């Protein structure tokens, strides 16, 4: 008996007992090959005409007529073979239908299914940049009205621009797969996230935003990621090393992924700023360890205080690091993407590290302020002593002049 036909979406089988034959007969009918074979998500109906010639009630011999399939190996396993009883009628029909994904059907070389599965994937490069601390979104939107995609939520700290074939509405539908359009998400705090933009065209898109950036940084931060589309994915999303796999990527997905990547690249900049302050205070402490004093003036210390406070305010207020995306609030699928990417980029842990470093900076600032305050108090005390001494000298001089 043969069991289980793999790789066949639907099977119709018919068994016929007949005649006084004492030997089995097996034949295959030859049919023309189809012109094309469907994708892995399609279903195909295969018809097998099965003829059984035998006297034995338990012997079933198959004759196969195969339609709508490109290649099937000579080795065929059948599902659910049933014996034919002599007490039954001479003609017995056996039919069954079972849906099987066509991605299981190979092409005979052992890895055809894998190649078919690979062909259903589409890789979309994602690049995040941070080169400014402020961008005029209104001016950018006015200058690129034809590329502007209206927002779907109340978030006003970013805009999405679409470039390429603007007449192609497929890119704004359920998926951007099959579209050559590029998307740019620009945030007010200075982050830019590019989707599906070739590397040699990146500079051109950055120059579009550069015209509306108010404060350009001396060094641009950059990060890369990847989105893979796979319509046959069993789950809505699946994470991997430096990529996320989705059933499809649409505008809401671009907004969700872009928001996390924009926050991540901006947070990296602020972490490095705080690292610079930590290194500066570390050098001061080492100098104090050797000399017992420090040479920082009061103005410089106040500048560091302002820088530390502004960095913390920018991270909390501008980046909106603790504000959940409106799209994630409305749709559980995008909430899953949002939470996964936040964990993947460790936004919460990185902010905790930033906060710890800022507390270290704050502790050092308070310590140095006390030292400067003590220095000022000492100066005022010595000034008072000098003034009192001068007054005593003047009084003695008056007494001596009067006695003469």
NORRABEL-V353582 format. One record per pair of residues at least 12 apart in sequence whose ideal C-beta (glycine too) atoms are under 10 Angstrom apart, sorted by the first residue. I is the first residue (numbers start at 1). J is the second residue. If there is no record, write none. Layout:
i=I j=J
i=I j=J
This chain:
i=1 j=58
i=1 j=60
i=1 j=77
i=1 j=78
i=1 j=81
i=1 j=82
i=1 j=83
i=2 j=60
i=2 j=62
i=2 j=75
i=2 j=76
i=2 j=77
i=2 j=78
i=2 j=79
i=2 j=81
i=3 j=77
i=3 j=78
i=3 j=79
i=3 j=80
i=3 j=81
i=4 j=77
i=4 j=78
i=4 j=79
i=4 j=80
i=4 j=81
i=5 j=46
i=5 j=48
i=5 j=72
i=5 j=76
i=5 j=77
i=5 j=78
i=5 j=79
i=5 j=80
i=5 j=98
i=5 j=100
i=6 j=76
i=6 j=77
i=6 j=79
i=6 j=100
i=6 j=104
i=6 j=105
i=6 j=106
i=7 j=46
i=7 j=69
i=7 j=72
i=7 j=73
i=7 j=77
i=7 j=100
i=7 j=101
i=7 j=102
i=7 j=103
i=7 j=104
i=7 j=105
i=7 j=106
i=7 j=112
i=7 j=113
i=8 j=44
i=8 j=45
i=8 j=46
i=8 j=48
i=8 j=66
i=8 j=69
i=8 j=72
i=8 j=76
i=8 j=77
i=8 j=78
i=8 j=79
i=8 j=98
i=8 j=100
i=8 j=102
i=8 j=104
i=8 j=105
i=9 j=38
i=9 j=42
i=9 j=43
i=9 j=44
i=9 j=45
i=9 j=46
i=9 j=68
i=9 j=69
i=9 j=97
i=9 j=98
i=9 j=99
i=9 j=100
i=9 j=101
i=9 j=102
i=9 j=104
i=9 j=105
i=10 j=43
i=10 j=44
i=10 j=45
i=10 j=46
i=10 j=47
i=10 j=96
i=10 j=97
i=10 j=98
i=10 j=99
i=10 j=100
i=11 j=45
i=11 j=46
i=11 j=47
i=11 j=48
i=11 j=78
i=11 j=79
i=11 j=80
i=11 j=95
i=11 j=96
i=11 j=97
i=11 j=98
i=11 j=100
i=12 j=45
i=12 j=46
i=12 j=47
i=12 j=48
i=12 j=49
i=12 j=50
i=12 j=93
i=12 j=94
i=12 j=95
i=12 j=96
i=12 j=97
i=13 j=47
i=13 j=48
i=13 j=49
i=13 j=50
i=13 j=60
i=13 j=62
i=13 j=64
i=13 j=78
i=13 j=79
i=13 j=80
i=13 j=81
i=13 j=82
i=13 j=93
i=13 j=94
i=13 j=95
i=13 j=96
i=14 j=47
i=14 j=48
i=14 j=49
i=14 j=50
i=14 j=51
i=14 j=52
i=14 j=63
i=14 j=91
i=14 j=92
i=14 j=93
i=14 j=94
i=14 j=95
i=15 j=50
i=15 j=51
i=15 j=52
i=15 j=60
i=15 j=61
i=15 j=62
i=15 j=81
i=15 j=82
i=15 j=83
i=15 j=84
i=15 j=91
i=15 j=92
i=15 j=93
i=15 j=94
i=16 j=49
i=16 j=50
i=16 j=51
i=16 j=52
i=16 j=53
i=16 j=63
i=16 j=84
i=16 j=90
i=16 j=91
i=16 j=92
i=16 j=93
i=17 j=51
i=17 j=52
i=17 j=53
i=17 j=54
i=17 j=55
i=17 j=56
i=17 j=57
i=17 j=59
i=17 j=60
i=17 j=84
i=17 j=85
i=17 j=86
i=17 j=88
i=17 j=89
i=17 j=90
i=17 j=91
i=17 j=92
i=18 j=51
i=18 j=52
i=18 j=53
i=18 j=54
i=18 j=90
i=18 j=91
i=19 j=53
i=19 j=54
i=19 j=55
i=19 j=90
i=20 j=53
i=20 j=54
i=20 j=55
i=21 j=52
i=21 j=53
i=21 j=54
i=21 j=55
i=21 j=61
i=22 j=53
i=22 j=54
i=22 j=55
i=22 j=56
i=23 j=53
i=23 j=54
i=23 j=55
i=23 j=59
i=23 j=61
i=24 j=52
i=24 j=53
i=24 j=54
i=24 j=56
i=24 j=59
i=24 j=60
i=24 j=61
i=24 j=62
i=25 j=51
i=25 j=52
i=25 j=53
i=25 j=54
i=25 j=61
i=25 j=62
i=25 j=63
i=26 j=51
i=26 j=53
i=26 j=61
i=26 j=62
i=26 j=63
i=26 j=64
i=27 j=49
i=27 j=51
i=27 j=61
i=27 j=62
i=27 j=63
i=27 j=64
i=27 j=65
i=28 j=62
i=28 j=63
i=28 j=64
i=28 j=65
i=28 j=66
i=28 j=72
i=28 j=74
i=28 j=76
i=29 j=49
i=29 j=63
i=29 j=64
i=29 j=65
i=29 j=66
i=29 j=67
i=30 j=65
i=30 j=66
i=31 j=65
i=31 j=66
i=31 j=67
i=31 j=68
i=31 j=69
i=32 j=67
i=33 j=68
i=33 j=69
i=33 j=70
i=33 j=71
i=34 j=67
i=34 j=68
i=34 j=69
i=34 j=70
i=35 j=70
i=36 j=70
i=37 j=68
i=37 j=69
i=37 j=70
i=37 j=71
i=37 j=102
i=37 j=105
i=37 j=107
i=37 j=112
i=37 j=116
i=38 j=68
i=38 j=70
i=38 j=102
i=38 j=105
i=38 j=116
i=39 j=102
i=39 j=103
i=39 j=116
i=39 j=119
i=39 j=120
i=39 j=231
i=39 j=232
i=40 j=101
i=40 j=102
i=40 j=103
i=40 j=104
i=40 j=105
i=40 j=113
i=40 j=116
i=40 j=117
i=40 j=119
i=40 j=120
i=40 j=230
i=40 j=231
i=40 j=232
i=41 j=101
i=41 j=102
i=41 j=103
i=41 j=120
i=41 j=231
i=41 j=232
i=42 j=101
i=42 j=102
i=42 j=103
i=43 j=99
i=43 j=100
i=43 j=101
i=43 j=102
i=44 j=67
i=44 j=68
i=44 j=69
i=44 j=70
i=44 j=100
i=44 j=102
i=44 j=105
i=45 j=67
i=45 j=68
i=45 j=97
i=46 j=64
i=46 j=65
i=46 j=66
i=46 j=67
i=46 j=68
i=46 j=69
i=46 j=72
i=46 j=100
i=47 j=64
i=47 j=65
i=47 j=66
i=47 j=67
i=47 j=68
i=48 j=62
i=48 j=63
i=48 j=64
i=48 j=65
i=48 j=66
i=48 j=67
i=48 j=76
i=48 j=78
i=49 j=62
i=49 j=63
i=49 j=64
i=49 j=65
i=49 j=66
i=49 j=67
i=50 j=62
i=50 j=63
i=50 j=64
i=50 j=65
i=50 j=78
i=50 j=81
i=50 j=93
i=50 j=94
i=51 j=63
i=51 j=64
i=51 j=65
i=52 j=84
i=52 j=92
i=54 j=84
i=55 j=86
i=56 j=83
i=56 j=84
i=56 j=86
i=57 j=83
i=57 j=84
i=57 j=85
i=57 j=86
i=57 j=87
i=57 j=88
i=58 j=83
i=58 j=84
i=58 j=85
i=58 j=86
i=59 j=83
i=59 j=84
i=60 j=78
i=60 j=81
i=60 j=82
i=60 j=83
i=60 j=84
i=60 j=94
i=62 j=76
i=62 j=78
i=62 j=81
i=64 j=76
i=64 j=78
i=69 j=102
i=69 j=105
i=70 j=105
i=70 j=107
i=70 j=108
i=70 j=112
i=71 j=105
i=71 j=106
i=71 j=107
i=71 j=108
i=71 j=109
i=71 j=112
i=72 j=105
i=72 j=106
i=72 j=108
i=73 j=106
i=73 j=107
i=73 j=108
i=74 j=108
i=79 j=96
i=79 j=98
i=79 j=100
i=80 j=94
i=80 j=96
i=80 j=98
i=81 j=94
i=82 j=94
i=101 j=113
i=101 j=232
i=102 j=116
i=102 j=232
i=103 j=116
i=103 j=117
i=103 j=120
i=103 j=232
i=104 j=116
i=104 j=117
i=116 j=232
i=117 j=230
i=117 j=232
i=118 j=230
i=120 j=177
i=120 j=229
i=120 j=230
i=120 j=231
i=120 j=232
i=120 j=233
i=121 j=177
i=121 j=228
i=121 j=229
i=121 j=230
i=121 j=231
i=121 j=232
i=121 j=233
i=121 j=245
i=122 j=175
i=122 j=176
i=122 j=177
i=122 j=178
i=122 j=196
i=122 j=227
i=122 j=228
i=122 j=229
i=122 j=230
i=122 j=231
i=122 j=248
i=122 j=249
i=123 j=196
i=123 j=226
i=123 j=227
i=123 j=228
i=123 j=229
i=123 j=243
i=123 j=245
i=124 j=176
i=124 j=177
i=124 j=183
i=124 j=195
i=124 j=196
i=124 j=197
i=124 j=225
i=124 j=226
i=124 j=227
i=124 j=228
i=124 j=229
i=124 j=243
i=124 j=246
i=124 j=249
i=124 j=253
i=124 j=254
i=124 j=257
i=125 j=194
i=125 j=195
i=125 j=196
i=125 j=197
i=125 j=198
i=125 j=199
i=125 j=202
i=125 j=224
i=125 j=225
i=125 j=226
i=125 j=227
i=125 j=243
i=126 j=183
i=126 j=185
i=126 j=193
i=126 j=194
i=126 j=195
i=126 j=196
i=126 j=197
i=126 j=223
i=126 j=224
i=126 j=225
i=126 j=226
i=126 j=227
i=126 j=243
i=126 j=244
i=126 j=249
i=126 j=254
i=126 j=257
i=126 j=258
i=126 j=261
i=127 j=192
i=127 j=193
i=127 j=194
i=127 j=195
i=127 j=196
i=127 j=197
i=127 j=199
i=127 j=202
i=127 j=205
i=127 j=206
i=127 j=222
i=127 j=223
i=127 j=224
i=127 j=225
i=127 j=226
i=127 j=261
i=127 j=265
i=128 j=185
i=128 j=187
i=128 j=191
i=128 j=192
i=128 j=193
i=128 j=194
i=128 j=221
i=128 j=222
i=128 j=223
i=128 j=224
i=128 j=225
i=128 j=257
i=128 j=258
i=128 j=260
i=128 j=261
i=128 j=262
i=128 j=263
i=128 j=264
i=128 j=265
i=128 j=266
i=128 j=268
i=129 j=190
i=129 j=191
i=129 j=192
i=129 j=193
i=129 j=194
i=129 j=202
i=129 j=205
i=129 j=206
i=129 j=209
i=129 j=220
i=129 j=221
i=129 j=222
i=129 j=223
i=129 j=261
i=129 j=262
i=129 j=265
i=130 j=187
i=130 j=189
i=130 j=190
i=130 j=191
i=130 j=192
i=130 j=193
i=130 j=217
i=130 j=219
i=130 j=220
i=130 j=221
i=130 j=222
i=130 j=223
i=130 j=262
i=130 j=264
i=130 j=265
i=130 j=266
i=130 j=267
i=130 j=268
i=130 j=269
i=130 j=270
i=131 j=190
i=131 j=191
i=131 j=192
i=131 j=206
i=131 j=209
i=131 j=210
i=131 j=213
i=131 j=215
i=131 j=216
i=131 j=217
i=131 j=218
i=131 j=219
i=131 j=220
i=131 j=221
i=131 j=222
i=131 j=265
i=131 j=269
i=132 j=187
i=132 j=189
i=132 j=190
i=132 j=191
i=132 j=192
i=132 j=209
i=132 j=210
i=132 j=212
i=132 j=213
i=132 j=214
i=132 j=215
i=132 j=216
i=132 j=217
i=132 j=220
i=133 j=188
i=133 j=189
i=133 j=190
i=133 j=213
i=133 j=214
i=133 j=215
i=133 j=216
i=133 j=217
i=133 j=266
i=133 j=269
i=133 j=270
i=133 j=310
i=133 j=314
i=133 j=318
i=134 j=188
i=134 j=189
i=134 j=190
i=134 j=212
i=134 j=213
i=134 j=214
i=134 j=215
i=134 j=216
i=134 j=314
i=134 j=318
i=135 j=157
i=135 j=158
i=135 j=159
i=135 j=186
i=135 j=187
i=135 j=188
i=135 j=189
i=135 j=190
i=135 j=191
i=135 j=192
i=135 j=209
i=135 j=210
i=135 j=211
i=135 j=212
i=135 j=213
i=135 j=214
i=135 j=215
i=136 j=188
i=136 j=209
i=136 j=211
i=136 j=212
i=136 j=213
i=136 j=214
i=137 j=156
i=137 j=157
i=137 j=158
i=137 j=159
i=137 j=186
i=137 j=187
i=137 j=188
i=137 j=209
i=137 j=212
i=138 j=159
i=138 j=188
i=138 j=212
i=139 j=211
i=139 j=212
i=140 j=159
i=140 j=161
i=140 j=184
i=140 j=186
i=140 j=188
i=140 j=208
i=140 j=209
i=140 j=211
i=140 j=212
i=140 j=213
i=141 j=159
i=141 j=161
i=141 j=186
i=141 j=212
i=142 j=212
i=143 j=208
i=143 j=211
i=143 j=212
i=144 j=159
i=144 j=161
i=144 j=162
i=144 j=163
i=144 j=184
i=144 j=186
i=144 j=208
i=144 j=209
i=144 j=212
i=145 j=161
i=146 j=161
i=146 j=162
i=146 j=163
i=146 j=166
i=147 j=159
i=147 j=160
i=147 j=161
i=147 j=162
i=147 j=163
i=147 j=164
i=147 j=166
i=147 j=181
i=147 j=182
i=147 j=183
i=147 j=184
i=147 j=208
i=148 j=160
i=148 j=161
i=148 j=162
i=149 j=161
i=149 j=162
i=149 j=171
i=149 j=172
i=149 j=183
i=149 j=185
i=149 j=251
i=149 j=254
i=149 j=255
i=150 j=251
i=151 j=251
i=151 j=255
i=151 j=326
i=152 j=251
i=152 j=252
i=152 j=255
i=152 j=326
i=152 j=327
i=152 j=330
i=153 j=252
i=153 j=255
i=153 j=325
i=153 j=326
i=153 j=327
i=153 j=328
i=153 j=329
i=153 j=330
i=154 j=326
i=155 j=187
i=155 j=255
i=155 j=259
i=155 j=320
i=155 j=323
i=155 j=325
i=155 j=326
i=155 j=327
i=156 j=188
i=157 j=186
i=157 j=187
i=157 j=188
i=157 j=189
i=157 j=191
i=157 j=259
i=157 j=262
i=157 j=317
i=157 j=318
i=157 j=319
i=157 j=320
i=157 j=323
i=158 j=185
i=158 j=186
i=158 j=187
i=158 j=188
i=158 j=189
i=158 j=191
i=158 j=192
i=158 j=193
i=158 j=255
i=158 j=258
i=158 j=259
i=158 j=262
i=158 j=320
i=159 j=184
i=159 j=185
i=159 j=186
i=159 j=187
i=159 j=188
i=160 j=172
i=160 j=183
i=160 j=184
i=160 j=185
i=160 j=186
i=160 j=193
i=160 j=195
i=160 j=251
i=160 j=254
i=160 j=255
i=160 j=258
i=161 j=182
i=161 j=183
i=161 j=184
i=161 j=185
i=161 j=186
i=161 j=205
i=161 j=208
i=161 j=209
i=162 j=176
i=162 j=179
i=162 j=181
i=162 j=182
i=162 j=183
i=162 j=184
i=162 j=195
i=162 j=251
i=162 j=254
i=163 j=180
i=163 j=181
i=163 j=182
i=163 j=183
i=163 j=184
i=163 j=194
i=163 j=196
i=163 j=197
i=163 j=201
i=163 j=204
i=163 j=205
i=163 j=208
i=164 j=179
i=164 j=180
i=164 j=181
i=164 j=182
i=164 j=183
i=164 j=196
i=164 j=197
i=165 j=179
i=165 j=180
i=165 j=181
i=166 j=181
i=168 j=180
i=168 j=181
i=171 j=183
i=171 j=196
i=171 j=250
i=171 j=251
i=171 j=254
i=172 j=250
i=172 j=251
i=172 j=254
i=173 j=248
i=173 j=250
i=173 j=251
i=174 j=247
i=174 j=248
i=174 j=249
i=174 j=250
i=174 j=251
i=174 j=252
i=175 j=229
i=175 j=231
i=175 j=246
i=175 j=247
i=175 j=248
i=175 j=249
i=175 j=250
i=175 j=253
i=176 j=195
i=176 j=196
i=176 j=227
i=176 j=229
i=176 j=248
i=176 j=249
i=176 j=250
i=176 j=251
i=176 j=253
i=176 j=254
i=177 j=229
i=177 j=230
i=177 j=231
i=177 j=246
i=177 j=247
i=177 j=248
i=177 j=249
i=177 j=250
i=178 j=229
i=179 j=196
i=180 j=196
i=181 j=195
i=181 j=196
i=182 j=194
i=182 j=195
i=182 j=196
i=182 j=197
i=182 j=198
i=182 j=201
i=182 j=205
i=183 j=195
i=183 j=196
i=183 j=197
i=183 j=249
i=183 j=251
i=183 j=254
i=183 j=255
i=183 j=258
i=184 j=196
i=184 j=197
i=184 j=205
i=184 j=206
i=184 j=208
i=184 j=209
i=184 j=254
i=184 j=258
i=185 j=254
i=185 j=255
i=185 j=257
i=185 j=258
i=185 j=259
i=185 j=261
i=185 j=262
i=186 j=205
i=186 j=208
i=186 j=209
i=186 j=212
i=186 j=213
i=186 j=258
i=186 j=262
i=187 j=209
i=187 j=258
i=187 j=259
i=187 j=261
i=187 j=262
i=187 j=263
i=187 j=265
i=187 j=266
i=187 j=318
i=187 j=319
i=187 j=320
i=188 j=262
i=188 j=318
i=188 j=319
i=188 j=320
i=189 j=262
i=189 j=263
i=189 j=266
i=189 j=269
i=189 j=270
i=189 j=314
i=189 j=315
i=189 j=317
i=189 j=318
i=189 j=319
i=189 j=320
i=190 j=209
i=190 j=213
i=190 j=214
i=190 j=215
i=190 j=216
i=190 j=217
i=190 j=221
i=190 j=262
i=190 j=265
i=190 j=266
i=190 j=269
i=190 j=314
i=190 j=318
i=190 j=319
i=191 j=209
i=191 j=221
i=191 j=223
i=191 j=258
i=191 j=259
i=191 j=261
i=191 j=262
i=191 j=263
i=191 j=264
i=191 j=265
i=191 j=266
i=191 j=267
i=191 j=269
i=191 j=319
i=192 j=205
i=192 j=206
i=192 j=208
i=192 j=209
i=192 j=210
i=192 j=213
i=192 j=220
i=192 j=258
i=192 j=261
i=192 j=262
i=192 j=265
i=193 j=223
i=193 j=225
i=193 j=254
i=193 j=255
i=193 j=257
i=193 j=258
i=193 j=259
i=193 j=260
i=193 j=261
i=193 j=262
i=193 j=264
i=193 j=265
i=194 j=206
i=194 j=224
i=194 j=258
i=194 j=261
i=195 j=225
i=195 j=227
i=195 j=249
i=195 j=253
i=195 j=254
i=195 j=257
i=195 j=258
i=195 j=261
i=196 j=227
i=196 j=249
i=196 j=254
i=199 j=224
i=202 j=222
i=206 j=220
i=217 j=269
i=219 j=269
i=219 j=272
i=220 j=265
i=220 j=269
i=221 j=264
i=221 j=265
i=221 j=266
i=221 j=267
i=221 j=268
i=221 j=269
i=221 j=272
i=222 j=265
i=222 j=268
i=223 j=242
i=223 j=261
i=223 j=262
i=223 j=264
i=223 j=265
i=223 j=268
i=223 j=345
i=224 j=242
i=224 j=261
i=225 j=242
i=225 j=243
i=225 j=244
i=225 j=257
i=225 j=260
i=225 j=261
i=225 j=264
i=225 j=341
i=225 j=344
i=225 j=345
i=226 j=240
i=226 j=241
i=226 j=242
i=226 j=243
i=226 j=244
i=226 j=245
i=227 j=243
i=227 j=244
i=227 j=245
i=227 j=246
i=227 j=249
i=227 j=253
i=227 j=254
i=227 j=257
i=227 j=337
i=228 j=240
i=228 j=243
i=228 j=244
i=228 j=245
i=228 j=246
i=228 j=249
i=229 j=245
i=229 j=246
i=229 j=247
i=229 j=248
i=229 j=249
i=229 j=253
i=230 j=245
i=230 j=246
i=230 j=247
i=230 j=248
i=231 j=246
i=231 j=247
i=231 j=248
i=232 j=247
i=233 j=245
i=233 j=246
i=233 j=247
i=233 j=248
i=234 j=247
i=235 j=247
i=235 j=336
i=236 j=248
i=236 j=332
i=236 j=333
i=236 j=334
i=236 j=336
i=236 j=337
i=237 j=253
i=237 j=333
i=237 j=334
i=237 j=336
i=237 j=337
i=237 j=340
i=237 j=341
i=238 j=340
i=239 j=337
i=239 j=340
i=239 j=341
i=239 j=343
i=239 j=344
i=240 j=344
i=241 j=344
i=242 j=344
i=243 j=344
i=244 j=257
i=244 j=337
i=244 j=340
i=244 j=341
i=244 j=344
i=246 j=333
i=246 j=337
i=247 j=333
i=249 j=337
i=250 j=334
i=251 j=327
i=252 j=325
i=252 j=327
i=252 j=328
i=252 j=330
i=252 j=331
i=252 j=333
i=252 j=334
i=252 j=337
i=253 j=327
i=253 j=333
i=253 j=334
i=253 j=337
i=255 j=325
i=255 j=326
i=255 j=327
i=255 j=328
i=255 j=334
i=256 j=325
i=256 j=326
i=256 j=327
i=256 j=328
i=256 j=331
i=256 j=333
i=256 j=334
i=256 j=335
i=256 j=336
i=256 j=337
i=256 j=338
i=256 j=341
i=257 j=334
i=257 j=337
i=257 j=338
i=257 j=341
i=258 j=325
i=259 j=319
i=259 j=320
i=259 j=323
i=259 j=324
i=259 j=325
i=259 j=326
i=259 j=327
i=259 j=328
i=259 j=338
i=259 j=341
i=259 j=342
i=260 j=325
i=260 j=328
i=260 j=337
i=260 j=338
i=260 j=339
i=260 j=340
i=260 j=341
i=260 j=342
i=260 j=343
i=260 j=344
i=260 j=345
i=260 j=347
i=261 j=341
i=261 j=345
i=262 j=319
i=263 j=315
i=263 j=318
i=263 j=319
i=263 j=320
i=263 j=321
i=263 j=323
i=263 j=341
i=263 j=342
i=263 j=345
i=263 j=347
i=263 j=350
i=263 j=351
i=264 j=319
i=264 j=321
i=264 j=341
i=264 j=342
i=264 j=344
i=264 j=345
i=264 j=346
i=264 j=347
i=264 j=350
i=265 j=345
i=266 j=314
i=266 j=315
i=266 j=318
i=266 j=319
i=266 j=321
i=267 j=314
i=267 j=315
i=267 j=319
i=267 j=321
i=267 j=345
i=267 j=346
i=267 j=347
i=267 j=350
i=267 j=351
i=267 j=354
i=268 j=345
i=268 j=350
i=269 j=311
i=269 j=314
i=269 j=315
i=270 j=310
i=270 j=311
i=270 j=312
i=270 j=314
i=270 j=315
i=270 j=318
i=270 j=319
i=270 j=321
i=270 j=350
i=270 j=351
i=270 j=354
i=270 j=358
i=271 j=311
i=271 j=315
i=271 j=350
i=271 j=351
i=271 j=353
i=271 j=354
i=271 j=357
i=273 j=307
i=273 j=308
i=273 j=310
i=273 j=311
i=273 j=314
i=273 j=354
i=273 j=357
i=274 j=307
i=274 j=308
i=274 j=311
i=274 j=312
i=274 j=315
i=274 j=353
i=274 j=354
i=274 j=355
i=274 j=356
i=274 j=357
i=274 j=358
i=274 j=360
i=274 j=361
i=275 j=353
i=275 j=354
i=275 j=357
i=276 j=304
i=276 j=307
i=277 j=304
i=277 j=305
i=277 j=307
i=277 j=308
i=277 j=311
i=277 j=357
i=277 j=358
i=277 j=360
i=277 j=361
i=277 j=364
i=277 j=365
i=278 j=356
i=278 j=357
i=278 j=358
i=278 j=360
i=278 j=361
i=278 j=364
i=280 j=296
i=280 j=300
i=280 j=304
i=280 j=361
i=280 j=364
i=281 j=296
i=281 j=304
i=281 j=360
i=281 j=361
i=281 j=363
i=281 j=364
i=281 j=365
i=281 j=367
i=281 j=368
i=282 j=360
i=282 j=364
i=284 j=296
i=284 j=301
i=284 j=364
i=284 j=367
i=284 j=368
i=285 j=364
i=285 j=367
i=285 j=368
i=288 j=367
i=288 j=368
i=288 j=371
i=293 j=371
i=293 j=375
i=294 j=368
i=294 j=371
i=294 j=372
i=296 j=368
i=296 j=371
i=296 j=372
i=297 j=372
i=298 j=368
i=298 j=369
i=298 j=372
i=298 j=373
i=298 j=375
i=298 j=376
i=300 j=368
i=301 j=364
i=301 j=365
i=301 j=368
i=301 j=369
i=301 j=371
i=301 j=372
i=302 j=365
i=302 j=369
i=302 j=372
i=304 j=361
i=304 j=364
i=304 j=365
i=304 j=368
i=305 j=361
i=305 j=362
i=305 j=365
i=305 j=366
i=305 j=368
i=305 j=369
i=307 j=361
i=308 j=357
i=308 j=358
i=308 j=359
i=308 j=361
i=308 j=362
i=308 j=364
i=308 j=365
i=309 j=358
i=309 j=361
i=309 j=362
i=309 j=365
i=311 j=354
i=311 j=357
i=311 j=358
i=311 j=361
i=312 j=351
i=312 j=354
i=312 j=355
i=312 j=358
i=312 j=361
i=312 j=362
i=315 j=350
i=315 j=351
i=315 j=354
i=315 j=355
i=315 j=358
i=316 j=351
i=316 j=355
i=319 j=347
i=319 j=351
i=321 j=342
i=321 j=347
i=321 j=348
i=321 j=350
i=321 j=351
i=321 j=354
i=322 j=347
i=322 j=348
i=322 j=351
i=324 j=338
i=324 j=339
i=324 j=342
i=325 j=337
i=325 j=338
i=325 j=342
i=328 j=342
